Structures are given as structure tokens and as C-alpha cells.
């Protein structure tokens, strides 16, 4: 979905920020350690608006993604080692409206969320498509998915985040901010393919959510927006505590997030041709419960995560983080614009 940035629309500074972020895409170094994921570029020219991301369990190193609205019913299996598509799945009999998210359930099925609403929450119902993750990834694959009709208990809304809990299999949706708050919605315990599935609002999620994901052990929920992420402790089917805000790399249009299979890293994706998927290492309480205790001794400040870097464990020690360099450049440009504008206004007053 196209971003809406309240308070920045029409601003020359915002235009400069957007122009520069498009012109200088986020870049991360390739990881080399066996347990350190690599950043990668989605090379497939057909993937122009990658809007969701899910790590495959059946095929380690493969990430599932899909385009936003305007594309057909396709899901792409991308090899993180090369950035190339190894298979494209076509969902037969599906005419998607605004596909925004993908998640892998404990049953080995992929769930595709056709939940976006570019009109700000006017569609009376949206849909989820479920299909088995292919056992073999090669070329073109056609599947016939199960379709679930979805409504919300408090009326239509725009949502770009769909998550399936890795232990219970329950499906959740996070809506985007509306009137100051987004929300977490819970599906019925069992989805019905023949009737309407009413999702019930169970918690506030106060961010402009563009994607969300559960950790592999189901103890953490991360929700990202264009510029930030929030991580929650998950217990008894609810986000019981905000643990902190993981680092988010500067991206052209931050749209997706997923955990790596071991839960130690977040993988952040973006829209745009040849978009970059960037790993960020989690530390301290942001690590899932399944991470060894020794890994949780640091990073308890509530802000955790380092971008993976070549030749180390994914934390510090790299020469220079390109995303931070780009961010510093943007700040410098904005500062220069403000200074120039002030001088121009002063010149007009003295003239």
C-alpha cells in the first residue's frame, strides 16, 4: 500500500527525504558466519512491490514474498543466498484486491492476507488464502487455495499485517493506525471456509503497522511501521508487555518483517524494484525465550538489534553501516535545507 505520512505531506523537506531515500537504497554487508544471515537483493524484475515476507521452514534459506495490489495471484520463493526466484506459485481461482501479508503456520501451510484497503477501511470484508507450502521448489507451480472470508467485529479497516501463531495456529491481524490507534485482531479458534470469520479486537497496537511476525517459539511478536518497530512479550494469546523497539534499517518503503528460523534476527524488507532484505540481530529481552540464556545478558535498555555485518556475529565490529551513513546524509541535507530557508527569509525581511 502507498504510504501516507501525516504532517509531512506537502513539505519540501519531506520531498527531499523521499527523493534521497529512493535514490540511495539501503545496503547491508553480506554475512559470512554460518549462523549469521546475509542481506540480499530480490533480483526478480516481476517483484516490484514486495509487501510481505516469511521464512520457509521446509526450505531453509528461502523467503516467501509477494507483490502489493496491482499484481496477480502470485507468491515468489526467493533464495536468500542469490536473491533469485526459485519458484513462483500461482493461486488458481483467486483475483486478489490488495494482498499485503504472508505467514507460515505450524501446519506447514502458507497464509496470504488480502487485507489491504487503499480507501482507508471501507471494504465490508477481506480474505485470507491458505495453501500448503510446496515440497519441491522449481519453476512455475499452481495451487488451489482455501479461501476464508474475514470481517472485523468493529467494522471495516485497513490492515497490512497477518500472523499465524507458530504453536497454536491461531490467525491474527494488525490494523494500521486510525484515529490515533491500530489494533490487534484475533480470529476464531478454527477458520471456516464456508462462513464469515469475525476477527475480534483484543489489544491496541499504537503504530502505523505495515507488517508483523511471531518469533519461531511464539514468545515474541514484532510489529513494524515505515520507520520503527515494536516488540512484545506474547503470553496466553496476548501481547502482555512491550519489551522494546528493535532497530529498523533505513529503507525506501519499509513494508515487511519476519524472524529468521532460529529467532535471533529480524529480516526487514522494502517495496521497490530490486529491493533489499536486511537482517538485524536481536539482543537482550528482544530475543525469544528459546534463545540461550547467555545471549540475554545485554541489551536490556529496550532498544536492541544490530545490522548483520561481514566477518562477525552480526553485531558490531564492522567498518561503517551504510544505512546509518545514508541516514546521516539525510539529516545533513535536511539541516542544510532549514539553514538555507532561514537565510532566505532573513534576506527578504532585511531587503
ABEGO torsion letter per residue (X at the ends): XBBBBBGABGBAAAAAAAAAAAABBBBBBBBABAABBBBBBBABAABABBABBBBBAABBGBBBBBBBBGBBBBBBBBBAAAGBBABBBBBBGBBBABBABBBBBAAGBBBBBBABBAAGGABABBBBBBBBBBABBBEBBBBBBBBBBBBBAAEBBBBABBBBBAAAGBBBBBBBBBGGBBBBBBBBABBBAABBBBBBBABBBBBBBABBBBBAAGABBBBBBAABBBBBBBBGGBBABBAEBBBBBBBABBABBBBBAAGABBBBBBBEBGBBBBBBBBBEAABBAABBAAAAABGAAGBBEBBBBBGBAGBBGBABBAAAAAAAAAAAAAAAAAAAAAAAAAAAAAX
